[in-house]
């Protein structure tokens, strides 16, 4: 299951996608490489990913502890 949030302004369209998988849920940012990530929370979903960055979590406690 996933949901895509879109904000259309000029050429910027898709912003993020919420996904739920068997092992984890994630918030993925389509242009996440451009975001400031001082805490190192965002990861590349795959080795060959270019601009997408993702925050994965298994429990709600992981989100609350941020």
Steps between C-alpha positions, in 0.01 A plus 500: 500500500625848426384860477665771290475864608516747216544876510499658157695822463680558171689176421502355853236230529544196726646575841479184708357153513380307805546124473411204721678169458504177699824581685488880518323820398672791331478863406685559173590840358533514122772769519629396842865543402433875506379495863721592794536185715721585800382195697562258213147362507450481124640205308528400136233234436737312269868518414431660160251761621579851380278762665241308702554478878296302747431481873413144608337402826362181656321647802323825584747542787776560243305798367413636845865478611607734222 
